Amino acid sequence: MSINEDEIIHIAELARIGMSDDDVKSMQVEMSNILEHFEVLKDIIVNKKEPLTLSDDLHSVTREDLDINKSSSTNDLMLSNAPDLQEGFIKIQSVFELQ
């Protein structure tokens, strides 16, 4: 299957891509080559093939989510090292100047 230069121009307009005449000619050759590769797929007989299915014995390899901060003592210990606290949060210098 080949594609002509008018179709390349139309596709370029749809994609809002500016193309020179040389670009159109080279793209026409490249797109025709790509479409020839897809022509091979038309010859494949798929109606006699079994559909692929997933195996039932799959299992997750990720660990179970655990709440490691069950107590507030971990947070309290971490916040005790902060130089300045305000309402349970670490207070820092302002990054932006207000005008």
DSSP file (Angstrom, degrees, kcal/mol; ACC not computed):
  #  RESIDUE AA STRUCTURE BP1 BP2  ACC     N-H-->O    O-->H-N    N-H-->O    O-->H-N    TCO  KAPPA ALPHA  PHI   PSI    X-CA   Y-CA   Z-CA
    1    1 A M              0   0    0      0, 0.0     2,-0.3     0, 0.0    35,-0.2   0.000 360.0 360.0 360.0 133.6    0.0    0.0    0.0
    2    2 A S        -     0   0    0     33,-0.1     2,-0.4    34,-0.1    27,-0.1  -0.830 360.0-142.1-118.9 160.4    1.4    3.4   -0.9
    3    3 A I        -     0   0    0     25,-0.4    29,-0.2    -2,-0.3     2,-0.1  -0.960  19.3-134.1-121.4 138.0    0.4    6.8    0.2
    4    4 A N     >  -     0   0    0     -2,-0.4     4,-1.6     1,-0.1     3,-0.3  -0.401  24.9-106.2 -92.6 171.3    0.4    9.8   -2.2
    5    5 A E  H  > S+     0   0    0      1,-0.2     4,-2.4     2,-0.2     5,-0.2   0.821 117.1  58.7 -66.2 -32.6    1.8   13.3   -1.6
    6    6 A D  H  > S+     0   0    0      1,-0.2     4,-2.3     2,-0.2    -1,-0.2   0.896 105.9  49.2 -63.7 -38.9   -1.7   14.8   -1.3
    7    7 A E  H  > S+     0   0    0     -3,-0.3     4,-2.5     2,-0.2    -1,-0.2   0.882 109.7  51.7 -67.7 -37.3   -2.4   12.5    1.6
    8    8 A I  H  X S+     0   0    0     -4,-1.6     4,-2.6     2,-0.2    -2,-0.2   0.922 110.6  48.4 -63.2 -44.1    0.9   13.5    3.3
    9    9 A I  H  X S+     0   0    0     -4,-2.4     4,-2.2     2,-0.2    -2,-0.2   0.906 111.4  50.4 -62.0 -42.0    0.0   17.1    2.9
   10   10 A H  H  X S+     0   0    0     -4,-2.3     4,-2.2     2,-0.2    -2,-0.2   0.920 111.4  47.6 -63.3 -44.3   -3.5   16.5    4.3
   11   11 A I  H  X S+     0   0    0     -4,-2.5     4,-2.2     1,-0.2    -2,-0.2   0.909 111.3  51.5 -62.9 -42.1   -2.0   14.6    7.3
   12   12 A A  H  <>S+     0   0    0     -4,-2.6     5,-3.2     1,-0.2     4,-0.4   0.882 109.6  49.9 -63.3 -38.3    0.5   17.4    7.9
   13   13 A E  H ><5S+     0   0    0     -4,-2.2     3,-0.7     3,-0.2    -1,-0.2   0.898 109.7  50.6 -67.1 -40.1   -2.3   20.0    7.8
   14   14 A L  H 3<5S+     0   0    0     -4,-2.2    -2,-0.2     1,-0.2    -1,-0.2   0.881 115.3  42.8 -63.6 -37.3   -4.3   18.0   10.4
   15   15 A A  T 3<5S-     0   0    0     -4,-2.2    -1,-0.2    -5,-0.2    -2,-0.2   0.467 111.7-124.5 -85.6  -2.3   -1.2   17.8   12.6
   16   16 A R  T < 5 +     0   0    0     -3,-0.7     2,-0.5    -4,-0.4    -3,-0.2   0.922  59.0 149.2  56.3  47.8   -0.5   21.5   11.9
   17   17 A I      < -     0   0    0     -5,-3.2     2,-0.4    -6,-0.1    -1,-0.2  -0.952  43.6-137.1-113.2 125.7    3.0   20.7   10.7
   18   18 A G        -     0   0    0     -2,-0.5     2,-0.4    -3,-0.1    -5,-0.0  -0.679  27.6-176.9 -80.9 132.8    4.7   22.8    8.1
   19   19 A M        -     0   0    0     -2,-0.4     2,-0.1   -10,-0.1    -2,-0.0  -0.991  19.5-137.9-134.3 138.9    6.5   20.7    5.4
   20   20 A S     >  -     0   0    0     -2,-0.4     4,-2.3     1,-0.1     5,-0.2  -0.352  38.2-100.5 -81.4 172.3    8.6   21.7    2.4
   21   21 A D  H  > S+     0   0    0      1,-0.2     4,-2.1     2,-0.2     5,-0.1   0.885 126.0  51.0 -61.8 -38.0    8.2   19.9   -0.9
   22   22 A D  H  > S+     0   0    0      2,-0.2     4,-2.4     1,-0.2    -1,-0.2   0.895 109.2  50.8 -65.7 -39.3   11.3   17.9   -0.1
   23   23 A D  H  > S+     0   0    0      1,-0.2     4,-2.6     2,-0.2     5,-0.2   0.906 109.1  51.2 -63.2 -41.4    9.9   16.9    3.3
   24   24 A V  H  X S+     0   0    0     -4,-2.3     4,-2.1     1,-0.2    -2,-0.2   0.918 111.0  48.1 -63.0 -43.7    6.6   15.8    1.7
   25   25 A K  H  X S+     0   0    0     -4,-2.1     4,-1.6     2,-0.2    -2,-0.2   0.919 114.5  44.4 -65.1 -43.8    8.5   13.6   -0.8
   26   26 A S  H  X S+     0   0    0     -4,-2.4     4,-2.3     1,-0.2    -1,-0.2   0.891 114.1  50.1 -69.5 -36.6   10.7   12.0    1.8
   27   27 A M  H  X S+     0   0    0     -4,-2.6     4,-3.0    -5,-0.2     5,-0.3   0.854 106.2  56.6 -67.8 -34.0    7.7   11.5    4.2
   28   28 A Q  H  X S+     0   0    0     -4,-2.1     4,-1.9    -5,-0.2   -25,-0.4   0.907 109.6  45.3 -62.7 -42.2    5.7    9.9    1.4
   29   29 A V  H  X S+     0   0    0     -4,-1.6     4,-2.0     2,-0.2    -2,-0.2   0.933 115.5  46.7 -66.9 -46.1    8.5    7.3    0.8
   30   30 A E  H  X S+     0   0    0     -4,-2.3     4,-2.2     1,-0.2    -2,-0.2   0.926 113.2  47.5 -64.0 -45.2    8.8    6.6    4.6
   31   31 A M  H  X S+     0   0    0     -4,-3.0     4,-2.5     1,-0.2    -1,-0.2   0.870 110.1  53.3 -65.4 -36.5    5.1    6.4    5.2
   32   32 A S  H  X S+     0   0    0     -4,-1.9     4,-1.7    -5,-0.3    -1,-0.2   0.905 109.1  49.6 -64.0 -40.4    4.7    4.0    2.2
   33   33 A N  H  X S+     0   0    0     -4,-2.0     4,-1.3     2,-0.2    -2,-0.2   0.899 111.1  49.3 -64.0 -40.6    7.4    1.8    3.6
   34   34 A I  H  X S+     0   0    0     -4,-2.2     4,-1.2     1,-0.2     3,-0.4   0.926 110.0  50.2 -64.6 -44.3    5.7    1.7    7.0
   35   35 A L  H  X S+     0   0    0     -4,-2.5     4,-1.2     1,-0.2    -1,-0.2   0.824 103.9  59.7 -66.0 -30.4    2.3    0.9    5.5
   36   36 A E  H  X S+     0   0    0     -4,-1.7     4,-0.8     1,-0.2    -1,-0.2   0.865 101.2  55.2 -64.0 -34.9    3.9   -2.0    3.6
   37   37 A H  H >< S+     0   0    0     -4,-1.3     3,-0.6    -3,-0.4     4,-0.5   0.870 106.1  51.4 -64.8 -35.4    4.9   -3.5    6.9
   38   38 A F  H >X S+     0   0    0     -4,-1.2     3,-0.8     1,-0.2     4,-0.6   0.769  96.2  68.8 -72.5 -24.9    1.3   -3.4    8.0
   39   39 A E  H >X S+     0   0    0     -4,-1.2     3,-0.9     1,-0.2     4,-0.5   0.833  90.1  63.8 -61.2 -31.6    0.2   -5.2    4.9
   40   40 A V  H X< S+     0   0    0     -4,-0.8     3,-1.2    -3,-0.6     4,-0.3   0.846  93.9  61.6 -60.9 -34.0    2.0   -8.3    6.2
   41   41 A L  H X4 S+     0   0    0     -3,-0.8     3,-1.1    -4,-0.5    -1,-0.2   0.774  91.6  65.7 -66.2 -25.9   -0.5   -8.4    9.1
   42   42 A K  H << S+     0   0    0     -3,-0.9    -1,-0.3    -4,-0.6    -2,-0.2   0.777  96.8  56.7 -66.3 -24.9   -3.4   -8.8    6.7
   43   43 A D  T << S+     0   0    0     -3,-1.2     2,-0.4    -4,-0.5    -1,-0.2   0.564  82.4 103.7 -84.4  -8.5   -2.1  -12.2    5.7
   44   44 A I    <   -     0   0    0     -3,-1.1     2,-0.7    -4,-0.3    -3,-0.0  -0.610  66.7-141.1 -80.0 129.4   -2.0  -13.6    9.2
   45   45 A I        +     0   0    0     -2,-0.4     3,-0.1     1,-0.1    -2,-0.1  -0.809  30.6 164.3 -91.4 116.1   -4.8  -16.0   10.0
   46   46 A V    >   +     0   0    0     -2,-0.7     3,-1.3     1,-0.1    -1,-0.1   0.566  54.6  81.8-110.2 -11.3   -6.0  -15.4   13.5
   47   47 A N  T 3  S+     0   0    0      1,-0.3    -1,-0.1     3,-0.0    -2,-0.0   0.663  92.4  52.1 -74.1 -13.1   -9.4  -17.1   13.7
   48   48 A K  T 3  S+     0   0    0     -3,-0.1     2,-0.3     2,-0.1    -1,-0.3   0.357  91.8  97.1 -99.6   4.9   -7.8  -20.6   14.3
   49   49 A K  S <  S-     0   0    0     -3,-1.3     3,-0.0     1,-0.0    -3,-0.0  -0.729  75.9-121.3 -98.3 143.3   -5.6  -19.3   17.3
   50   50 A E        -     0   0    0     -2,-0.3     2,-0.1     1,-0.1    -2,-0.1  -0.600  36.3-109.9 -75.0 138.6   -6.6  -19.7   20.9
   51   51 A P        -     0   0    0      0, 0.0     2,-0.2     0, 0.0    -1,-0.1  -0.414  34.4-107.9 -68.5 147.2   -6.8  -16.4   22.7
   52   52 A L        -     0   0    0     -2,-0.1     2,-0.3    -3,-0.0    -3,-0.0  -0.550  39.7-172.2 -74.8 138.6   -4.0  -15.7   25.2
   53   53 A T        -     0   0    0     -2,-0.2     2,-0.2    -3,-0.0     3,-0.0  -0.918  25.0-106.9-128.5 157.1   -5.1  -15.8   28.8
   54   54 A L        -     0   0    0     -2,-0.3     2,-0.2     1,-0.1     0, 0.0  -0.536  38.7-106.2 -80.5 149.1   -3.4  -15.0   32.1
   55   55 A S    >   -     0   0    0     -2,-0.2     3,-0.8     1,-0.1    -1,-0.1  -0.498  17.5-140.9 -72.9 142.6   -2.2  -17.7   34.3
   56   56 A D  T 3  S+     0   0    0      1,-0.2    -1,-0.1    -2,-0.2    -2,-0.0   0.671  93.8  69.6 -78.1 -16.2   -4.3  -18.1   37.5
   57   57 A D  T 3   +     0   0    0      2,-0.0    -1,-0.2     0, 0.0     2,-0.2   0.175  68.3 128.2 -92.7  21.2   -1.2  -18.8   39.6
   58   58 A L    <   -     0   0    0     -3,-0.8     2,-0.3     1,-0.0    -4,-0.0  -0.504  36.1-174.8 -72.3 143.5    0.1  -15.3   39.5
   59   59 A H        -     0   0    0     -2,-0.2     2,-0.2     0, 0.0    -2,-0.0  -0.973  28.8-101.2-138.6 155.6    0.9  -13.7   42.8
   60   60 A S        -     0   0    0     -2,-0.3     0, 0.0     1,-0.1     0, 0.0  -0.528  19.3-163.7 -77.0 137.6    2.0  -10.3   43.9
   61   61 A V        +     0   0    0     -2,-0.2     2,-0.2     2,-0.1    -1,-0.1   0.392  61.2  99.7 -99.9   1.5    5.7   -9.8   44.7
   62   62 A T  S    S-     0   0    0      1,-0.1     2,-0.1     3,-0.0     3,-0.1  -0.567  77.2-111.0 -87.3 153.9    5.1   -6.6   46.5
   63   63 A R        -     0   0    0     -2,-0.2     2,-0.2     1,-0.1    -1,-0.1  -0.347  36.6 -93.9 -78.7 163.0    5.0   -6.5   50.3
   64   64 A E        -     0   0    0      1,-0.1     2,-0.3    -2,-0.1    -1,-0.1  -0.523  45.6-103.8 -74.0 141.5    1.9   -5.7   52.2
   65   65 A D        -     0   0    0     -2,-0.2     2,-0.4    -3,-0.1    -1,-0.1  -0.512  43.0-169.3 -69.0 129.5    1.4   -2.1   53.2
   66   66 A L        -     0   0    0     -2,-0.3     2,-1.1    -3,-0.0     3,-0.1  -0.953  24.6-131.7-122.8 141.3    2.2   -1.6   56.9
   67   67 A D        +     0   0    0     -2,-0.4     3,-0.4     1,-0.2    -2,-0.0  -0.786  27.8 174.8 -90.2 100.6    1.6    1.4   59.1
   68   68 A I  S    S+     0   0    0     -2,-1.1     3,-0.3     1,-0.2     2,-0.2   0.599  71.4  65.5 -84.6  -9.6    4.9    1.8   60.7
   69   69 A N        +     0   0    0      1,-0.2    -1,-0.2    -3,-0.1     6,-0.1  -0.356  58.3 139.2-104.4  50.9    3.8    5.1   62.4
   70   70 A K        +     0   0    0     -3,-0.4     2,-0.3    -2,-0.2    -1,-0.2   0.817  66.2  46.5 -66.5 -29.4    1.2    3.5   64.7
   71   71 A S  S >  S-     0   0    0     -3,-0.3     3,-0.7     1,-0.1     4,-0.5  -0.814  78.2-132.4-113.6 156.1    2.2    5.6   67.6
   72   72 A S  T 3> S+     0   0    0     -2,-0.3     4,-2.8     1,-0.2     5,-0.2   0.536  92.3  87.9 -80.3  -4.8    2.8    9.3   67.7
   73   73 A S  H 3> S+     0   0    0      1,-0.2     4,-2.3     2,-0.2    -1,-0.2   0.845  84.9  54.2 -64.5 -31.7    6.0    8.7   69.6
   74   74 A T  H <> S+     0   0    0     -3,-0.7     4,-2.1     2,-0.2    -1,-0.2   0.930 111.7  44.0 -65.4 -45.1    8.0    8.3   66.4
   75   75 A N  H  > S+     0   0    0     -4,-0.5     4,-2.9     2,-0.2     5,-0.2   0.904 113.1  51.6 -65.3 -41.7    6.7   11.7   65.2
   76   76 A D  H  X S+     0   0    0     -4,-2.8     4,-1.4     1,-0.2    -2,-0.2   0.905 109.9  49.4 -63.0 -40.4    7.3   13.3   68.6
   77   77 A L  H  < S+     0   0    0     -4,-2.3     4,-0.5    -5,-0.2    -1,-0.2   0.913 113.6  46.1 -64.0 -42.5   10.9   12.0   68.5
   78   78 A M  H >< S+     0   0    0     -4,-2.1     3,-1.2     1,-0.2     4,-0.2   0.921 113.6  48.2 -66.6 -44.4   11.5   13.3   65.0
   79   79 A L  H >< S+     0   0    0     -4,-2.9     3,-1.3     1,-0.3    -1,-0.2   0.722  96.8  71.8 -70.8 -20.6    9.9   16.7   65.8
   80   80 A S  T 3< S+     0   0    0     -4,-1.4    -1,-0.3     1,-0.3    -2,-0.2   0.742  94.8  54.8 -67.3 -20.5   12.0   17.1   69.0
   81   81 A N  T <  S+     0   0    0     -3,-1.2    -1,-0.3    -4,-0.5    -2,-0.2   0.528  84.7 106.4 -87.3  -7.5   15.1   17.6   66.8
   82   82 A A    <   -     0   0    0     -3,-1.3     3,-0.1    -4,-0.2    -3,-0.0  -0.495  69.3-138.6 -75.0 141.9   13.4   20.5   64.9
   83   83 A P  S    S+     0   0    0      0, 0.0     2,-0.3     0, 0.0    -1,-0.1   0.838  85.1  14.6 -69.8 -32.4   14.7   24.0   65.8
   84   84 A D        -     0   0    0      7,-0.2     7,-2.8     2,-0.0     2,-0.3  -0.984  67.0-167.0-148.6 131.5   11.3   25.7   65.8
   85   85 A L  E     -A   90   0A   0     -2,-0.3     2,-0.3     5,-0.2     5,-0.2  -0.890   5.3-174.7-119.3 149.2    7.8   24.3   65.8
   86   86 A Q  E >  S-A   89   0A   0      3,-2.7     3,-1.5    -2,-0.3    -2,-0.0  -0.909  76.2 -22.3-143.7 115.3    4.4   25.9   65.2
   87   87 A E  T 3  S-     0   0    0     -2,-0.3     3,-0.1     1,-0.3    -2,-0.0   0.844 127.5 -48.9  53.7  40.4    1.2   23.9   65.6
   88   88 A G  T 3  S+     0   0    0      1,-0.3     2,-0.3    -9,-0.0    -1,-0.3   0.520 119.7 103.8  83.0   5.9    2.9   20.6   65.3
   89   89 A F  E <  S-A   86   0A   0     -3,-1.5    -3,-2.7   -10,-0.0     2,-0.5  -0.849  79.8-102.3-117.9 155.5    4.8   21.5   62.1
   90   90 A I  E     -A   85   0A   0     -2,-0.3     2,-0.4    -5,-0.2    -5,-0.2  -0.650  36.6-141.9 -76.8 124.6    8.4   22.5   61.5
   91   91 A K        +     0   0    0     -7,-2.8     2,-0.3    -2,-0.5    -7,-0.2  -0.756  25.5 177.1 -91.4 130.9    8.6   26.3   61.2
   92   92 A I        -     0   0    0     -2,-0.4     3,-0.1     1,-0.1     2,-0.1  -0.795  36.8 -81.1-125.8 169.0   11.1   27.5   58.6
   93   93 A Q        -     0   0    0     -2,-0.3     2,-0.1     1,-0.1    -1,-0.1  -0.382  57.4 -94.1 -66.9 148.7   12.2   30.9   57.2
   94   94 A S        -     0   0    0      1,-0.1    -1,-0.1    -2,-0.1     3,-0.0  -0.406  30.2-162.5 -64.4 137.4    9.9   32.4   54.5
   95   95 A V  S    S+     0   0    0     -2,-0.1     2,-0.3    -3,-0.1    -1,-0.1   0.782  72.3  52.0 -90.7 -32.7   11.1   31.6   51.0
   96   96 A F  S    S-     0   0    0      0, 0.0     2,-0.5     0, 0.0    -1,-0.1  -0.809  76.7-132.9-109.3 146.1    9.1   34.3   49.2
   97   97 A E        -     0   0    0     -2,-0.3     2,-0.4    -3,-0.0    -2,-0.0  -0.832  20.8-136.1 -94.3 133.6    9.0   37.9   49.9
   98   98 A L              0   0    0     -2,-0.5     0, 0.0     1,-0.1     0, 0.0  -0.740 360.0 360.0 -89.2 136.0    5.5   39.4   50.0
   99   99 A Q              0   0    0     -2,-0.4    -1,-0.1     0, 0.0    -2,-0.0   0.379 360.0 360.0-114.7 360.0    5.1   42.7   48.2
